[in-house]
Amino acid sequence: MNPIYLRRRCCLLLDKIPRASADLEDATGADGQVTAVELAAIQAQAEELGYVMSDAVIQRLATWPLPAVTQTGRLLLKTLRQMTGAHRPHRPLYPDFPKQVQDLDDATRYLDAVHHYLTLRRMPGDGSERAPLFHGRTPRIIELGSTEECEAIFTQLAASATSLSEEDRTDLAWYVKQYRANIFRLIPEAIPFKENLAHLAANLLVHVPGAATDAFLQQRLDTATDVLRLAVAIAGGDASLALPTRFASMPRARRKQLLGLIERHPNAAEDMQRWPERWKRLGEYLHPGEFASRYPRTAAAFALLRSGKPAPTFNSAIEAMLESGQSASAAHRLESRPGEFARRLDHLLRSAADPAPVLAGFARVVDQVATPVLLQLYTHAQHRDAPAALRVFYPKGDVAKLFAAGDTRAPLPAGVADAVARLCKTALLTRFAALPPLGDCYVDPALRDHTAPFSQRSASRSLRTLGRGSSLPLPDAAVVRLFLWWMNGSGRADVDLSAALFDADCNFVDALTYYRLQSYGAYHSGDIVDAPQGAAEFIDLDLARLRERGVRFVVMILNSYTLQPYCDLPECFAGWMAREDANSGEPFEPRTVMDRVDLASNTLICLPLALDLQDQRMRWMDVALRAQPRLNNVANNLSGVSLMLRALLSRVQPDLHTLFTLHAEARGRQVDNADAAQTVFGVRDGITPFDTDRIRAEFL
């Protein structure tokens, strides 16, 4: 059984005959075939976690001996508990939450809080007997998978046209470690995204050293910057190069290998000027002067870099042209770098005296622009003449920060934005038409609510992968319960779960937090300030009562009050559940968990999601705020939270409906009925928004 396959595809890889394992000798139970009793026991425990095994899985396990089924069942249930958060105990400050909070008066709650802050003890007792839970989300079905589909996970990750999340990179590394030299047959012909190439190459160097890896590096590393990314990835740094990396001493053979790779690229000196500080740090560990006779161009490039003499670079030449009003000349120069041309196109068009030469230059190279960049430019051009009030930026890096500012750009001349959109669409259709045909295609209109999965670099690990800005319908439930679990690191850790309430205009209404446990039909389980064995906090949201009182948006907020970044905690995760009766079942019922997200970034404040009570949708945010100077609470961050909410609602992003419609138009014929289609793009059936690996590898 492969836990990665289960987590990413909800499938089990089960051989017809179980593989021999020393662990089978220790498995509980006598030898012999499994019976319906044992299978029913595994199924019942999986159902409590919100999953059920398909008939095909049951039938396969029914042919196995009992020890093998027992071992597989244990691993299956362990993985499901980790996926939902049920592997940790969730005991709130008030054991009878939410009823206990609802029944307490303000004075009692105040005294309880003071008692906990002074003694760090929880409320006494285990709570009264609770009514059983008779509801929950529809179980997710665990299907029987195949070796080919399991191996395709690696190929799709490596072929991704956008950045990978930390979880993606970990899974990529797992495949390299497991397959060793056999991994080369799974590597795709093209690895379009340089960061992903760096991570794969680093894992090959570490786990599969030898001639095959050396040949791979020489074939795939096209520039000196690719070698820099490789060195950063080996050191465990940020391969996007947005953040500095702390290198460690390298063996002599590794230094010679990296220097030799740099030597192969004649433009290394110019590449170094693009990332001078990163190269200087790397040079301190490569010692290029020691091998100057063997790698003279590389040694000379490092010497020029250390001299501080500014070497002319491509970008500096472009900036000089733009400052002197030579937009047409800049456009002509940019034709040699189509991707950079696309990113600067709006600036060139609004600053040019005559946009026609700029458009003509871009038309000559538009077919060379990467699909993700082209799709974003297409969406931008479609909305350029009616811009939103805010411009929103996600800076490159491993922390999901979001910045918003007023849109002060000058308008483009009439018809120019439409011309850009036509160029982009034509190029995309031509590119997609060269791919295998799809036949009759159905594209679900609901895919407009799902953004295309572009930058996943800083995406948090979650139960279901969604692009930032995507939204899902809220389940048919009376109560949404937010939850948080964390454990102390090297010292006391106080992580606070809060919810900020806003009206339809994003004006602040109220907050549920450690200093306000109930308001507007919402209830907080109480503030826990120490978690040596782990701690849990909950917030219950009565959706009907909140709507009645004018609340439209609820933003979930997580604050590290004691200023430890989440990456320094042994474990920290959060999520939300859908409950019909808040006082039934346990405070944490895994079968009601809709989403769970791990918090492991180098930040103190996280906004995972927002609930839109009017449209009855959950909007995925997954962004971080900068730490405030002193106290880290909702009150100090309300202006920032409101701004992030406005930015989320106003940002125009490429959606999956647009992407799949372009593919359908280029590769087949669009139909209105899913039953009549050969290819279905939907929110539940066919290729769905949760097939992130496949979308990034095959459609972007």
PyMOL commands that set and color helices and strands:
alter all, ss='L'
color gray80, all
select helices_A, chain A and resi 3-9+22-26+36-48+55-61+66-84+99-103+106-119+147-158+166-186+194-207+211-220+224-234+252-263+268-274+276-286+288-291+296-307+314-323+327-334+338-351+355-368+371-383+416-433+445-449+543-548+566-568+590-592+634-650+656-667+674-676+692-699
alter helices_A, ss='H'
color red, helices_A
select strands_A, chain A and resi 11-12+51-53+140-144+390-393+403-406+439-443+471-473+479-486+495-502+508-512+518-519+522-524+535-542+553-560+572-579+593-598+605-612+617-625+668-670+679-681
alter strands_A, ss='S'
color yellow, strands_A
deselect
rebuild
show_as cartoon
